[in-house]
C-alpha cells in the first residue's frame, strides 16, 4: 500500500522522542512488509492541514496518524471524507480510540502491528456534521475540561495532575442544566434536568476510561446523569473507576442511531466536548452514527460477529 504518515511532534510521547529516528524506523518496518511509507512530522497548529495534504496526495491508499486523541479524531475525519483507511499511532495521554482498536499502546511496538494489519470497517459518529470517534459530552466533562485547560502543564504527568485537580473542582461545583432530547427521531421529546450528557461512538464497556469494547455495533451509547450534588458526583466517579457507571442510580443508559438534543436555557449555545476538544455548540445538536463507514488498520478482529465466526 502507498501510505502517508503524519506525526504531531507536540503530542504527548512524541515530545520526548527522536522523531528523525522514529520516522526512519517506521519507514523500514513498513518497507519490509511491502508498503511504501513516507512520514511528515508536524507541529500541532499545522496538523490539520498536513493531514489533509497527505490524504489528498495522488495514489495514497492509507493515512497513518500519530498524536493524542485530538489528533487522531481529526485524522479519522480526514480519512473518512477521503475514503481511505486510517492507521493510529497512540502518542497521547489516554489513547482512547487506540484502545477500542485493540492496538499496542507503545509507539514503537504499534509500528509492527500496523505494518502487518488488515483493513477493517468501524463506525464513526458526527455531531452537527463534525466527525468524532470517541464521545460528545456536555455538563460535568465539559466543565472539567474548561477548568483543566485554564491550568498550566507541560508534560503527560502534568496533564494527569491537571485533570485530577479539575475533577475535584467539578465535584464540589457540579453543573445543573435542562435538556430536551429525541432518540431516533421518534418524536417523543423528553425534558430532563441533568448534570451530564455523554453520547459515545458505540456503548462504553466496563472500563474506567469509558472505552467502547466494540466499535462496529452501529449504535451510539447515550448516557444522562440526573442533577447531582457533590456527594452524588463522588459516587458517580467511584462507580466509573470501578467500571460500573451504568449501575449508578443517577445514570440512564440507552442506545440509538441518532439523538437530537436541545438546550433550552443556553441562548448562546452550550459548552460541549467533542473527542477532548472544548467547543461552543448551538442550542440544537444532532448526534448520529455512521455504521461501518470508517476504514481502519487493525490486527485483531474488531467486530464481535467476526470473532464469533472465527471461533466457529
C-alpha positions as CSV (number, residue, x, y, z in Angstrom):
1,X,0.0,0.0,0.0
2,X,1.0,3.6,-0.6
3,X,0.8,5.1,2.8
4,X,1.4,8.6,4.2
5,X,2.2,9.2,7.9
6,X,1.7,12.5,9.8
7,X,3.0,12.7,13.3
8,X,2.2,15.5,15.8
9,X,5.5,16.3,17.4
10,X,3.6,18.3,20.1
11,X,1.6,15.3,21.1
12,X,2.4,13.5,24.3
13,X,5.1,10.9,23.9
14,X,6.4,12.5,20.7
15,X,7.6,15.5,22.7
16,X,10.5,13.4,24.1
17,X,11.0,11.2,21.0
18,X,13.8,11.4,18.5
19,X,11.4,11.9,15.6
20,X,14.0,11.5,12.9
21,X,14.9,8.1,14.3
22,X,11.2,7.2,14.7
23,X,10.4,8.1,11.1
24,X,13.4,6.0,9.9
25,X,12.2,3.1,11.9
26,X,8.6,3.4,10.7
27,X,9.8,3.6,7.0
28,X,12.0,0.5,7.4
29,X,9.3,-1.6,9.1
30,X,6.6,-0.8,6.6
31,X,9.0,-1.3,3.7
32,X,9.8,-4.8,4.9
33,X,6.1,-5.5,5.0
34,X,5.8,-4.4,1.3
35,X,4.4,-0.9,1.9
36,X,5.5,2.5,0.6
37,X,5.5,4.8,3.6
38,X,6.6,8.5,3.8
39,X,6.5,10.4,7.0
40,X,5.8,14.0,7.9
41,X,6.5,15.5,11.3
42,X,4.2,18.5,12.0
43,X,3.5,21.0,14.8
44,X,0.2,20.8,16.5
45,X,-1.0,24.0,14.9
46,X,-0.4,22.7,11.4
47,X,-1.6,19.1,11.9
48,X,-4.9,19.5,10.2
49,X,-3.5,21.0,7.0
50,X,-0.8,18.3,6.9
51,X,-3.3,15.5,7.4
52,X,-5.5,16.9,4.5
53,X,-2.4,17.3,2.3
54,X,-1.3,13.8,2.9
55,X,-4.7,12.2,2.4
56,X,-5.2,14.2,-0.8
57,X,-1.9,13.1,-2.4
58,X,-2.3,11.2,-5.7
59,X,-2.4,7.5,-5.3
60,X,-2.4,7.4,-1.4
61,X,-4.2,4.3,-0.2
62,X,-4.0,4.9,3.6
63,X,-3.2,7.5,6.2
64,X,-1.2,6.9,9.4
65,X,-1.6,9.5,12.2
66,X,0.3,9.8,15.4
67,X,-0.5,12.0,18.4
68,X,-3.1,12.5,21.1
69,X,-6.8,11.9,21.0
70,X,-7.4,15.2,19.3
71,X,-5.0,14.5,16.5
72,X,-6.5,11.0,16.0
73,X,-10.0,12.4,15.9
74,X,-9.1,15.0,13.3
75,X,-7.3,12.3,11.3
76,X,-10.3,10.0,11.4
77,X,-12.5,12.7,10.0
78,X,-10.0,13.4,7.2
79,X,-9.6,9.6,6.3
80,X,-13.4,9.2,6.4
81,X,-14.0,12.0,4.0
82,X,-11.2,10.8,1.7
83,X,-12.4,7.2,1.8
84,X,-9.1,5.8,2.8
85,X,-8.1,3.6,5.8
86,X,-6.6,5.2,9.0
87,X,-3.7,3.7,11.0
88,X,-3.3,5.0,14.6
89,X,-0.1,5.6,16.5
90,X,-1.1,6.3,20.1
91,X,1.2,9.1,21.4
92,X,-1.2,10.8,23.7
93,X,-2.2,10.6,27.3
94,X,-5.4,8.4,27.1
95,X,-5.3,7.0,23.6
96,X,-8.9,6.1,23.8
97,X,-9.6,5.2,20.1
98,X,-6.4,3.1,20.0
99,X,-7.8,1.1,22.9
100,X,-11.0,0.4,21.1
101,X,-8.9,-0.7,18.1
102,X,-7.0,-3.1,20.3
103,X,-3.7,-1.7,19.2
104,X,-0.4,-1.8,21.2
105,X,-0.1,1.4,23.2
106,X,3.6,1.6,22.8
107,X,4.6,3.9,19.9
108,X,7.4,1.6,18.8
109,X,5.5,-1.7,19.1
110,X,2.5,-0.4,17.2
111,X,4.6,0.1,14.0
112,X,5.0,-3.7,13.6
113,X,1.3,-4.2,14.3
114,X,0.2,-1.6,11.7
115,X,2.6,-2.9,9.1
116,X,1.0,-6.4,9.4
117,X,-2.6,-5.2,9.8
118,X,-5.6,-5.6,7.5
119,X,-8.3,-3.0,6.6
120,X,-11.4,-3.3,8.7
121,X,-14.6,-1.3,8.9
122,X,-15.8,0.5,12.1
123,X,-18.4,3.1,13.0
124,X,-17.8,6.8,13.2
125,X,-20.1,9.5,14.7
126,X,-20.9,13.0,13.8
127,X,-22.2,15.9,15.9
128,X,-23.8,18.5,13.7
129,X,-21.7,17.1,10.9
130,X,-18.4,17.2,12.8
131,X,-16.8,13.7,12.9
132,X,-15.8,12.1,16.2
133,X,-14.6,8.6,17.2
134,X,-15.0,8.6,21.0
135,X,-17.6,10.8,22.5
136,X,-19.6,14.0,22.6
137,X,-20.4,15.3,26.1
138,X,-21.9,18.3,28.0
139,X,-22.1,19.1,31.6
140,X,-19.6,17.6,34.1
141,X,-17.0,16.6,31.4
142,X,-17.2,20.0,29.7
143,X,-16.7,21.9,32.9
144,X,-13.8,19.7,33.9
145,X,-12.1,20.2,30.5
146,X,-12.6,24.0,30.8
147,X,-11.1,24.1,34.3
148,X,-8.2,21.8,33.2
149,X,-7.4,24.0,30.1
150,X,-7.2,27.0,32.3
151,X,-4.2,25.4,34.2
152,X,-0.6,25.3,33.0
153,X,1.1,22.0,32.4
154,X,3.9,20.9,30.2
155,X,4.1,17.1,30.4
156,X,1.9,14.0,30.4
157,X,2.1,13.8,34.2
158,X,1.3,17.5,34.4
159,X,-1.8,16.9,32.3
160,X,-2.9,14.0,34.5
161,X,-2.4,16.2,37.6
162,X,-4.4,19.0,36.0
163,X,-7.2,16.5,35.2
164,X,-7.3,15.4,38.8
165,X,-7.5,18.9,40.1
166,X,-10.2,19.9,37.6
167,X,-12.2,16.8,38.5
168,X,-12.1,17.8,42.2
169,X,-13.2,21.3,41.3
170,X,-16.2,20.0,39.3
171,X,-17.1,17.6,42.1
172,X,-17.6,20.5,44.6
173,X,-19.5,22.6,42.0
174,X,-21.4,20.3,39.6
175,X,-23.3,21.8,36.7
176,X,-27.0,21.7,36.5
177,X,-29.0,22.3,33.3
178,X,-32.1,21.4,31.2
179,X,-32.1,19.3,28.1
180,X,-34.8,18.2,25.7
181,X,-33.9,15.1,23.7
182,X,-35.3,12.9,21.0
183,X,-34.0,9.4,20.4
184,X,-34.0,8.1,16.8
185,X,-36.5,10.7,15.7
186,X,-39.4,9.1,17.4
187,X,-40.9,12.4,18.2
188,X,-41.1,11.8,21.9
189,X,-39.3,14.9,23.2
190,X,-38.3,14.2,26.8
191,X,-37.3,17.0,29.1
192,X,-34.7,16.3,31.8
193,X,-32.8,18.2,34.5
194,X,-29.3,16.8,34.4
195,X,-25.6,17.3,35.4
196,X,-24.1,15.4,32.5
197,X,-24.8,14.0,29.0
198,X,-22.5,11.7,27.1
199,X,-23.1,10.3,23.6
200,X,-20.4,7.8,22.6
201,X,-19.4,6.2,19.3
202,X,-20.8,2.7,20.4
203,X,-21.7,1.9,24.0
204,X,-19.0,2.0,26.7
205,X,-17.7,-1.2,28.1
206,X,-16.8,-1.9,31.7
207,X,-13.7,0.2,31.6
208,X,-12.9,3.1,34.0
209,X,-11.6,5.0,30.9
210,X,-15.0,4.8,29.3
211,X,-13.9,3.0,26.1
212,X,-16.2,1.1,23.7
213,X,-15.3,-2.6,23.6
214,X,-16.9,-3.0,20.1
215,X,-17.0,-0.1,17.6
216,X,-19.0,-2.0,15.0
217,X,-22.4,-2.2,16.6
218,X,-23.9,0.6,14.6
219,X,-25.3,2.2,17.8
220,X,-24.5,5.2,19.9
221,X,-24.2,4.9,23.6
222,X,-26.4,7.5,25.3
223,X,-25.9,8.4,29.0
224,X,-27.7,11.0,31.1
225,X,-26.9,11.7,34.7
226,X,-29.5,13.3,36.8
227,X,-28.9,16.6,38.6
228,X,-26.2,15.8,41.1
229,X,-25.0,17.0,44.5
230,X,-21.2,16.9,45.3
231,X,-21.7,13.6,47.1
232,X,-23.6,12.3,44.0
233,X,-20.7,13.3,41.8
234,X,-18.4,11.5,44.2
235,X,-20.5,8.3,44.0
236,X,-20.6,8.5,40.2
237,X,-16.8,9.0,40.0
238,X,-16.4,5.9,42.2
239,X,-18.6,3.8,40.0
240,X,-16.8,4.9,36.9
241,X,-13.5,4.0,38.4
242,X,-15.0,0.5,39.2
243,X,-16.2,0.2,35.6
244,X,-19.8,0.3,36.9
245,X,-21.1,3.6,35.6
246,X,-24.2,2.1,34.1
247,X,-25.2,0.7,37.6
248,X,-25.2,4.1,39.2
249,X,-28.7,5.1,40.2
250,X,-28.4,8.6,38.7
251,X,-27.4,7.3,35.2
252,X,-29.8,6.4,32.5
253,X,-28.1,4.4,29.7
254,X,-29.5,3.6,26.3
255,X,-28.6,3.2,22.7
256,X,-29.7,4.9,19.5
257,X,-28.7,5.5,15.9
258,X,-29.4,9.3,16.3
259,X,-30.0,11.7,19.1
260,X,-31.3,15.2,18.9
261,X,-30.5,17.5,21.8
262,X,-32.0,20.9,22.6
263,X,-30.5,23.1,25.4
264,X,-33.5,25.5,26.1
265,X,-31.7,27.9,28.5
266,X,-28.4,28.2,26.6
267,X,-29.2,31.0,24.2
268,X,-25.6,31.5,23.2
269,X,-25.0,27.8,22.9
270,X,-23.7,25.1,25.2
271,X,-20.1,24.3,26.2
272,X,-19.5,20.8,24.9
273,X,-16.6,18.4,24.4
274,X,-16.0,16.5,21.2
275,X,-13.2,14.0,21.5
276,X,-11.5,16.0,24.2
277,X,-11.9,19.4,22.5
278,X,-13.9,22.0,24.2
279,X,-16.4,23.7,21.8
280,X,-19.3,26.1,22.0
281,X,-22.2,24.2,20.3
282,X,-25.5,25.7,19.3
283,X,-28.7,25.1,21.3
284,X,-29.7,22.4,18.9
285,X,-27.4,19.4,18.4
286,X,-27.8,16.3,16.3
287,X,-25.6,13.3,17.0
288,X,-25.5,10.4,14.5
289,X,-23.6,7.2,14.0
290,X,-22.4,6.1,10.6
291,X,-22.1,2.3,10.7
292,X,-19.1,0.8,9.1
293,X,-18.1,4.0,7.2
294,X,-14.6,4.5,8.7
295,X,-11.9,2.2,7.4
296,X,-9.0,1.4,9.9
297,X,-5.9,-0.6,10.0
298,X,-6.1,-3.3,12.7
299,X,-4.7,-6.7,13.6
300,X,-7.4,-8.2,15.8
301,X,-11.0,-8.7,14.5
302,X,-12.9,-5.7,15.7
303,X,-16.4,-7.0,15.1
304,X,-17.9,-9.4,17.6
305,X,-19.7,-11.2,14.8
306,X,-16.3,-11.7,13.1
307,X,-14.8,-13.0,16.4
308,X,-17.8,-15.5,16.7
309,X,-17.3,-16.6,13.1
310,X,-13.6,-17.2,13.6
311,X,-14.3,-19.1,16.8
312,X,-16.7,-21.4,14.9
